């Protein structure tokens, strides 16, 4: 299927998402097992719906067929403001609408997803100021670093903000996850790449700390004598034990972090054409070759490990894996790897369209009905398949 076909599917899936999940006030309604009648969606699915709109914005207008992606992004930016909590010295988005009677905890992974979508928006529409909010979110992540010296695998960013004993999920949950570190490492690296202020060196260093912590603590490749090449376990639990689950999005986030490190070491934006002419492509030890080799190794392991098994992973996790693999496509000179990435993504998208879509263009996976998280994931996947490959360097 060509780009226009994928774009048409993305627009149909997006329209179904808005019809089925949107409330009159412009927020999405809550669904899934924690559904509360009348309540707004949590930040996590809201953030992924925002990412879907930004992905549609990245489809070239001639391919998009008249869909107003600018208006879609603006609507999501307005909705996100309902979650913005600026009462703390480190402002961020809360897990629920501010002032509601539900939740309100602040999760480091959820805020990373919003930050990365804002970075992508800034790359697509430079100068609009979206990187400033993303910078605040990275500051929030840095504040979540575990400074305790007497715990297993010291360091790492917590999954949820650690709050006083009177309130919050952080009272009981002290997990440190790949998903709370690797995406925030990506966010810091993007910001260091985008800006030219005095915070760049500090952002790069703190982002690299997060990246290094995942490699030192949650890398299954280290046990196999191949350090920093994955696959990556899920988390260190609060009691110090490892959760060895291998989720797709964790692999994608570490691919993406390595791609950014390789790009910054080379000092360019990393297009396929540049990679084809670069020192790494000629087999020379260019400054980004170590990171690029790591990204390629993780990607190859992930493609082998999940082959035929993507449907056992949440669609939202798969969408994050694939967007990061496309970022690798922008810098690798391995044409075979690029082809395997695109083939795996296309096959997953085709199977979902044929087997998981109902008559209203809503997607159902497993026994649950349509959910905002599933629907937004499929919008992302079809939209990204419609991107021109020369634009993959704008992904985040």
C-alpha positions in Angstrom: 0.0 0.0 0.0 1.3 3.5 -0.8 1.5 6.5 1.4 -1.9 7.9 0.4 -3.6 4.6 1.3 -2.0 4.6 4.7 -2.9 8.2 5.2 -6.5 7.6 4.3 -6.6 4.8 6.9 -5.0 7.1 9.5 -7.6 9.8 8.9 -10.5 7.3 9.1 -9.1 5.9 12.4 -8.6 9.4 13.8 -12.2 10.4 12.9 -13.5 7.2 14.6 -11.4 8.1 17.7 -13.0 11.5 17.9 -16.5 10.2 17.3 -16.3 7.5 19.8 -14.2 8.9 22.7 -14.6 12.7 22.6 -16.6 14.5 25.3 -18.4 17.8 24.6 -15.8 19.7 26.5 -13.0 18.6 24.2 -11.5 16.1 26.5 -11.6 12.3 26.0 -13.8 10.1 28.1 -12.3 7.5 30.4 -12.6 3.8 29.2 -11.1 0.4 30.0 -11.2 -1.5 33.3 -10.9 1.7 35.3 -13.8 3.4 33.5 -15.8 5.9 35.6 -19.0 7.2 34.0 -18.5 10.8 33.0 -14.8 11.0 34.0 -12.1 12.3 31.6 -9.4 10.0 30.3 -6.1 9.6 32.2 -3.1 11.4 30.8 -1.5 8.3 29.3 -4.2 7.7 26.6 -4.7 11.4 26.2 -0.9 11.8 25.5 -1.0 9.0 22.9 -4.0 10.7 21.2 -1.9 13.9 21.1 1.0 11.9 19.5 -1.4 10.6 16.9 -2.4 14.1 15.9 1.2 15.2 15.7 2.0 12.2 13.5 -0.8 13.2 11.2 0.8 16.7 11.0 4.0 15.0 9.8 2.2 13.5 6.7 2.9 15.7 3.7 -0.2 17.7 2.8 -0.3 16.2 -0.8 -0.6 12.8 0.8 -3.0 13.7 3.6 -5.9 14.6 1.3 -7.3 17.8 2.8 -7.3 16.6 6.5 -6.7 19.6 8.8 -3.9 18.3 10.9 -3.1 21.8 12.3 -6.5 22.0 13.8 -6.3 18.5 15.2 -3.0 19.3 17.0 -4.4 22.6 18.4 -7.4 20.8 19.8 -5.1 18.4 21.6 -2.9 21.1 23.0 -5.9 22.8 24.5 -7.1 19.5 26.0 -3.7 18.8 27.6 -3.9 22.1 29.5 -6.6 20.6 31.7 -3.9 18.3 33.1 -1.2 20.9 33.6 -0.1 21.2 37.2 2.1 24.2 37.9 1.6 24.3 41.6 5.0 22.5 42.2 8.5 23.9 41.7 8.8 21.3 39.0 5.6 21.6 36.9 4.3 18.7 34.9 1.1 17.0 33.7 -1.0 15.2 36.3 -2.5 11.8 35.6 -6.0 13.2 35.8 -7.7 16.5 35.1 -6.7 19.2 37.6 -9.5 19.7 40.1 -11.2 16.4 39.5 -11.7 13.9 42.4 -9.7 11.2 40.7 -6.0 10.4 41.0 -3.8 13.3 40.2 -0.4 11.5 40.6 2.4 12.5 38.3 4.1 9.8 36.3 7.5 10.3 34.8 6.8 8.1 31.8 3.5 9.8 30.9 5.2 13.2 31.0 8.0 11.9 28.8 5.4 10.9 26.1 4.0 14.4 26.1 7.4 15.9 26.0 8.5 13.8 23.0 5.3 14.7 21.1 6.1 18.4 21.8 9.6 17.9 20.5 8.3 16.3 17.3 5.9 19.2 17.0 8.7 21.7 17.4 10.7 19.9 14.7 7.7 20.0 12.4 6.8 23.6 13.2 10.1 25.2 14.3 10.0 28.3 16.5 6.5 27.8 17.9 7.9 27.4 21.4 6.9 23.9 22.1 10.4 23.0 23.2 10.0 25.3 26.2 7.2 23.2 27.7 9.2 20.0 26.8 12.1 21.4 28.7 10.0 21.9 31.8 9.0 18.2 31.6 12.6 17.1 31.4 13.3 19.2 34.5 10.5 17.2 36.2 12.1 14.0 35.1 15.5 15.0 36.5 13.8 15.7 39.8 12.6 12.1 39.8 16.1 10.7 40.0 16.6 8.2 42.9 19.3 9.6 45.1 19.2 6.8 47.7 22.7 5.3 48.0 21.7 2.2 49.9 19.4 0.4 47.4 20.1 -2.2 44.7 21.2 -0.6 41.5 21.3 3.0 42.8 20.0 5.8 40.6 17.4 5.8 37.9 14.2 7.8 37.6 11.2 6.5 39.5 8.0 5.5 37.7 5.8 7.8 39.7 6.6 10.9 41.7 7.5 10.0 45.3 5.2 12.0 47.5 4.7 12.6 51.2 3.0 9.8 53.2 -0.4 11.5 53.0 -0.9 11.3 49.3 0.0 9.6 46.0 0.9 6.3 44.4 4.5 7.0 45.1 3.9 6.3 48.8 3.8 2.6 48.0 5.4 2.3 44.5 9.1 2.8 44.3 9.7 1.1 41.0 12.4 2.4 38.6 11.6 1.4 35.0 13.1 1.4 31.6 10.0 3.4 30.5 10.7 6.1 33.1 14.3 6.4 32.1 14.8 5.7 28.4 12.1 8.0 27.0 13.2 10.8 29.4 16.8 10.2 28.2 15.5 10.7 24.6 13.7 13.9 25.7 16.8 15.4 27.2 18.9 14.4 24.1 16.3 16.0 21.8 16.3 19.2 23.8 20.1 19.4 23.8 20.0 18.9 20.0 17.2 21.6 19.5 18.5 24.4 21.7 21.6 26.4 22.1 21.4 27.7 25.7 23.5 27.1 28.7 21.4 24.1 29.8 22.5 21.9 26.9 25.5 20.3 28.5 23.6 19.6 31.7 20.7 18.1 29.8 23.0 15.9 27.8 24.7 14.7 31.0 21.5 13.9 32.9 20.0 12.2 29.8 23.1 10.1 29.5 22.9 9.2 33.2 19.4 7.8 32.5 20.6 5.9 29.4 23.6 4.5 31.3 21.4 3.4 34.2 19.1 1.3 31.9 22.2 -0.3 30.3 23.7 -1.1 33.7 20.6 -2.4 35.3 18.0 -3.7 32.9 19.9 -4.9 29.9 19.5 -8.6 29.2 22.3 -8.5 26.7 24.8 -7.8 29.5 24.0 -11.3 30.9 24.7 -12.8 27.4 28.1 -11.0 27.1 26.7 -8.4 24.7 26.3 -5.3 26.9 24.1 -2.4 25.8 22.5 -4.3 23.0 19.3 -5.5 24.8 16.7 -6.7 25.0 15.7 -4.7 28.0 13.8 -5.8 31.1 10.9 -3.8 32.4 11.9 -2.5 35.8 13.6 -2.8 39.2 10.8 -3.2 41.6 10.7 -1.3 44.9 12.0 -4.4 46.7 15.0 -4.6 44.4 13.9 -7.6 42.3 13.9 -7.5 38.6 10.7 -7.6 36.4 12.1 -9.4 33.4 9.1 -8.8 31.1 10.2 -7.7 27.6 7.8 -5.1 26.4 8.1 -3.8 22.9 8.2 -0.1 23.8 11.2 -0.5 26.0 13.2 -1.9 23.1 12.1 1.0 20.9 13.0 3.6 23.5 16.5 2.3 23.8 16.9 2.1 20.0 15.7 5.8 19.8 18.2 6.9 22.6 21.1 5.3 20.7 20.0 6.9 17.4 20.0 10.3 19.1 23.4 9.7 20.6 24.8 8.6 17.3 23.3 11.6 15.5 24.8 14.0 18.1 28.2 12.4 18.0 28.2 12.8 14.2 26.8 16.3 14.5 24.1 16.0 11.9 20.4 15.3 11.6 20.9 11.8 10.3 19.1 11.2 7.0 19.4 8.0 5.0 21.3 9.7 2.3 23.8 11.1 4.9 24.2 7.7 6.5 24.9 6.1 3.1 27.8 8.5 2.6 29.0 8.6 6.2 32.0 7.0 7.8 29.9 4.4 9.5 28.5 3.3 6.2 32.0 2.8 4.9 32.9 0.6 7.8 35.1 3.3 9.5 34.9 4.0 13.2 33.0 7.3 13.1 32.2 9.1 16.3 28.7 7.7 16.4 29.5 4.2 15.3 29.3 2.6 18.7 25.8 4.0 19.4 24.6 3.2 15.9 25.8 -0.4 16.2 23.9 -0.7 19.5 20.7 0.7 17.9 21.0 -1.8 15.0 21.7 -4.7 17.4 18.7 -3.9 19.6 16.5 -3.5 16.6 17.6 -6.8 15.0 17.0 -8.6 18.3 13.6 -7.0 18.7 12.5 -7.9 15.2 13.5 -11.5 15.8 12.0 -11.8 19.3 8.6 -10.3 18.4 8.2 -11.8 15.0 4.8 -13.4 14.9 4.1 -12.2 18.4 3.3 -8.5 18.1 -0.4 -9.2 18.9 0.7 -10.4 22.4 1.9 -6.9 23.1 -0.3 -3.8 23.7 -0.8 -1.8 20.4 0.3 1.4 22.2 3.6 -0.3 23.0 4.1 -1.5 19.4 3.4 2.0 18.1 6.3 3.3 20.2 8.6 0.5 19.1 7.8 1.2 15.4 8.3 5.0 15.6 11.7 4.4 17.1 12.6 1.9 14.5 11.7 4.4 11.8 14.1 6.8 13.5 16.8 4.2 13.1 15.8 3.9 9.4 16.9 7.5 9.0 20.5 6.8 10.0 21.4 3.2 9.3 23.1 2.3 6.1 21.8 -1.3 6.5 19.2 -1.5 3.7 18.2 -5.0 4.7 17.4 -3.8 8.3 15.4 -0.9 6.9 13.4 -3.2 4.8 12.7 -5.6 7.7 11.6 -2.7 9.9 9.1 -1.4 7.3 7.9 -4.9 6.5 7.2 -5.8 10.1 5.3 -2.5 10.7 3.3 -2.9 7.5 2.4 -6.5 8.2 1.2 -5.5 11.7 -0.9 -2.6 10.3 -2.4 -4.8 7.6 -3.4 -7.5 10.1 -5.0 -5.0 12.4 -7.0 -3.4 9.6 -8.2 -6.8 8.4 -8.9 -8.5 11.8 -9.3 -6.0 14.6 -11.3 -3.2 13.0 -15.1 -3.1 13.3 -17.6 -1.5 10.9 -17.1 1.9 12.5 -13.3 1.9 12.0 -12.8 1.2 15.7 -10.1 -1.2 16.8 -10.6 -4.1 19.2 -7.8 -6.1 20.6 -8.4 -9.0 23.0 -11.6 -9.2 24.9 -11.9 -5.5 25.6 -14.0 -3.2 23.5 -12.5 -0.3 21.6 -10.2 1.9 23.8 -8.7 5.3 23.2 -5.2 3.8 23.8 -5.7 1.2 21.1 -7.4 3.5 18.7 -4.7 6.2 19.0 -2.0 3.6 18.5 -3.4 2.6 15.2 -3.7 6.2 14.1 0.0 6.6 14.8 1.0 3.5 12.9 -1.0 4.3 9.8 0.1 8.0 9.9 3.8 7.0 10.3 3.5 4.5 7.4 2.4 7.5 5.3 5.4 9.6 6.2 8.0 10.3 3.5 11.1 8.4 4.7 13.2 11.5 4.2 11.2 13.1 7.1 12.0 10.4 9.6 14.6 12.6 11.2 11.8 14.7 12.6 10.4 11.9 14.6 10.5 11.8 18.4 
